[in-house]
Amino acid sequence: MKASYDVVIVGGAVIGSAVAYFLASNPDFNGSVLVVERDPTYRYASTSLSSSSIRVQFSNPINVKISQFGSAFIRDFARTMQVAGEAAPDLNFHQGGYLFLANTAEQEQTLRENHEVQRACGADVVLWGQEDLHRAFPHLNVDDIRLASYGQSGEGWFSNTGLMNGFKAKARELGVDYITDEVVAISRAGDRVTGVTLKSGASVQAGAVVNASGPRAALTARMAGLDVPVEPRKRTLFVFDCAKTPEGSATVNGGRLPLMIDPSGVFCRPEGRFFLSGAPPLEDPAVDWDDFEPRWTEFEDQIWPTLAERSPAFEAIKVVNQWAGHYDFNSLDHNLIVGRHPQVTNFVFANGYSGHGLQQGPAAGRGVAELLIYGAYRTLDLTEVGYERILEGRPFLEKAVI
Ligand SMILES: Cc1cc2nc3c(=O)[nH]c(=O)nc-3n(C[C@H](O)[C@H](O)[C@H](O)COP(=O)(O)OP(=O)(O)OC[C@H]3O[C@@H](n4cnc5c(N)ncnc54)[C@H](O)[C@@H]3O)c2cc1C
């Protein structure tokens, strides 16, 4: 580690490593980058505990375009991110699609409006009535469904740690330094951050600091005397086996079940020979940064009854694993906060993804790198998701939040 870096990134999971990669791979950037990561096992990082899915079915065109870039990037990952002497990092992208189900007039209207936005962005999404739905997924009970929206390509699930480790390996190959330590203080001189102090006692000077600390984003911002409305919100995921399918495993209808979002918000998708599922918590307070106790009752109370109603195959299911992770939850508007602080302009936020940070990692990483290198966006303009809206209390509008 050197005494001074052009850019110091706090947090080295998917977002920190994406920023590091996009900086180091840009021919217009000749600077030095340090990534500080307090836990290189990533055991409790949101990235490791994620359900690792990507969709283009959003209501705001910026979110659609962010995920379209993410999807193309993930598809191409093995080629772009190949590190000399190592196997190509295949992310096992399974483009199973998202299937949103609507059973009220209001939900139907929202799906129709969102669909207009998605189609205008060129997304491969179709609207289906009951008959189409029944034809595509005959095992589903859709008697109550008014409309469905299905992503035919560009949506699905992939390896979360693969994405993070791929960014990290490539960033290191391109000269980025990673250290295991914790940023405990950030120094400022007027309107500039000047460096970080580490738990080990070392100090490092910094030309710019990037906050990529996930659910701990507010703690990191506070070290620089700044506020960001990001807090840890607990989400519990359950993996289950499904005994009634022909093979005694999770291949309902030949494995063609997409990531299905029930009107209640309960979701489920194939996960290898099993299924991964979750439910929106009935109560959703901010939790302690170290509280990872699963909310055990969500499966019995919400997930299982909903799924059993939706498909007879899901009547006999058995949980084989569960865990809780933290959403990096933006309490203003549930969307990413990416950009510089308007006064402290060499402090850059890359926070608040609220359940979308994995799929948004490529676009956010590229955007932050452009801000640092050129002082402005060169590809996708992320100004609308910048920090200014936080200061003004002006929410970014996105209706398709899960
Ligand atoms: C249950 C669950 C399901 C999800 N499902 C999806 C999904 O399907 N699709 C999707 O796109 N997203 C999903 N997400 C969200 C996504 O996983 C996160 O938004 C994303 O991983 C955030 O990445 P990050 O790098 O910002 O944060 P993290 O992965 O939490 O990484 C932050 C890192 O910063 C480090 N750090 C923190 N403070 C310091 C410090 N002071 N010094 C040094 N290091 C520090 C931490 O140790 C950590 O490694 C889900 C999240 C959860 C919890």
PDBQT file of the ligand as one rigid body, heavy atoms in Angstrom, charges set to zero:
ROOT
HETATM    1  C1  LIG A 501     -31.702 -10.833   0.398  1.00  0.00    +0.000 C 
HETATM    2  C2  LIG A 501     -31.235  -9.905  -0.692  1.00  0.00    +0.000 A 
HETATM    3  C3  LIG A 501     -31.664 -10.115  -1.984  1.00  0.00    +0.000 A 
HETATM    4  C4  LIG A 501     -31.225  -9.273  -3.017  1.00  0.00    +0.000 A 
HETATM    5  N1  LIG A 501     -31.598  -9.560  -4.289  1.00  0.00    +0.000 NA
HETATM    6  C5  LIG A 501     -31.098  -8.811  -5.307  1.00  0.00    +0.000 A 
HETATM    7  C6  LIG A 501     -31.368  -9.161  -6.657  1.00  0.00    +0.000 A 
HETATM    8  O1  LIG A 501     -32.061 -10.142  -6.944  1.00  0.00    +0.000 OA
HETATM    9  N2  LIG A 501     -30.841  -8.384  -7.639  1.00  0.00    +0.000 N 
HETATM   10  C7  LIG A 501     -30.069  -7.292  -7.352  1.00  0.00    +0.000 A 
HETATM   11  O2  LIG A 501     -29.649  -6.610  -8.283  1.00  0.00    +0.000 OA
HETATM   12  N3  LIG A 501     -29.772  -6.963  -6.083  1.00  0.00    +0.000 NA
HETATM   13  C8  LIG A 501     -30.261  -7.688  -5.057  1.00  0.00    +0.000 A 
HETATM   14  N4  LIG A 501     -29.965  -7.365  -3.778  1.00  0.00    +0.000 N 
HETATM   15  C9  LIG A 501     -29.223  -6.136  -3.509  1.00  0.00    +0.000 C 
HETATM   16  C10 LIG A 501     -27.757  -6.277  -3.782  1.00  0.00    +0.000 C 
HETATM   17  O3  LIG A 501     -27.274  -7.500  -3.293  1.00  0.00    +0.000 OA
HETATM   18  C11 LIG A 501     -27.026  -5.099  -3.146  1.00  0.00    +0.000 C 
HETATM   19  O4  LIG A 501     -27.662  -3.887  -3.530  1.00  0.00    +0.000 OA
HETATM   20  C12 LIG A 501     -25.567  -5.049  -3.591  1.00  0.00    +0.000 C 
HETATM   21  O5  LIG A 501     -24.951  -6.274  -3.340  1.00  0.00    +0.000 OA
HETATM   22  C13 LIG A 501     -24.848  -3.930  -2.871  1.00  0.00    +0.000 C 
HETATM   23  O6  LIG A 501     -23.481  -4.074  -3.111  1.00  0.00    +0.000 OA
HETATM   24  P1  LIG A 501     -22.444  -3.188  -2.303  1.00  0.00    +0.000 P 
HETATM   25  O7  LIG A 501     -21.094  -3.541  -2.806  1.00  0.00    +0.000 OA
HETATM   26  O8  LIG A 501     -22.870  -1.763  -2.351  1.00  0.00    +0.000 OA
HETATM   27  O9  LIG A 501     -22.662  -3.598  -0.795  1.00  0.00    +0.000 OA
HETATM   28  P2  LIG A 501     -22.112  -4.875  -0.003  1.00  0.00    +0.000 P 
HETATM   29  O10 LIG A 501     -22.161  -6.088  -0.814  1.00  0.00    +0.000 OA
HETATM   30  O11 LIG A 501     -22.793  -4.912   1.322  1.00  0.00    +0.000 OA
HETATM   31  O12 LIG A 501     -20.605  -4.503   0.194  1.00  0.00    +0.000 OA
HETATM   32  C14 LIG A 501     -20.172  -3.443   1.006  1.00  0.00    +0.000 C 
HETATM   33  C15 LIG A 501     -18.780  -3.808   1.466  1.00  0.00    +0.000 C 
HETATM   34  O13 LIG A 501     -18.238  -2.702   2.161  1.00  0.00    +0.000 OA
HETATM   35  C16 LIG A 501     -17.476  -3.184   3.253  1.00  0.00    +0.000 C 
HETATM   36  N5  LIG A 501     -17.352  -2.090   4.212  1.00  0.00    +0.000 N 
HETATM   37  C17 LIG A 501     -18.368  -1.447   4.862  1.00  0.00    +0.000 A 
HETATM   38  N6  LIG A 501     -17.892  -0.464   5.637  1.00  0.00    +0.000 NA
HETATM   39  C18 LIG A 501     -16.536  -0.477   5.486  1.00  0.00    +0.000 A 
HETATM   40  C19 LIG A 501     -15.472   0.283   6.042  1.00  0.00    +0.000 A 
HETATM   41  N7  LIG A 501     -15.715   1.290   6.908  1.00  0.00    +0.000 N 
HETATM   42  N8  LIG A 501     -14.200  -0.007   5.689  1.00  0.00    +0.000 NA
HETATM   43  C20 LIG A 501     -13.954  -1.017   4.815  1.00  0.00    +0.000 A 
HETATM   44  N9  LIG A 501     -14.920  -1.781   4.258  1.00  0.00    +0.000 NA
HETATM   45  C21 LIG A 501     -16.187  -1.511   4.589  1.00  0.00    +0.000 A 
HETATM   46  C22 LIG A 501     -18.279  -4.370   3.745  1.00  0.00    +0.000 C 
HETATM   47  O14 LIG A 501     -17.478  -5.262   4.497  1.00  0.00    +0.000 OA
HETATM   48  C23 LIG A 501     -18.786  -4.978   2.441  1.00  0.00    +0.000 C 
HETATM   49  O15 LIG A 501     -17.951  -5.987   1.942  1.00  0.00    +0.000 OA
HETATM   50  C24 LIG A 501     -30.372  -8.182  -2.721  1.00  0.00    +0.000 A 
HETATM   51  C25 LIG A 501     -29.939  -7.985  -1.415  1.00  0.00    +0.000 A 
HETATM   52  C26 LIG A 501     -30.352  -8.828  -0.413  1.00  0.00    +0.000 A 
HETATM   53  C27 LIG A 501     -29.853  -8.616   0.995  1.00  0.00    +0.000 C 
ENDROOT
TORSDOF 0
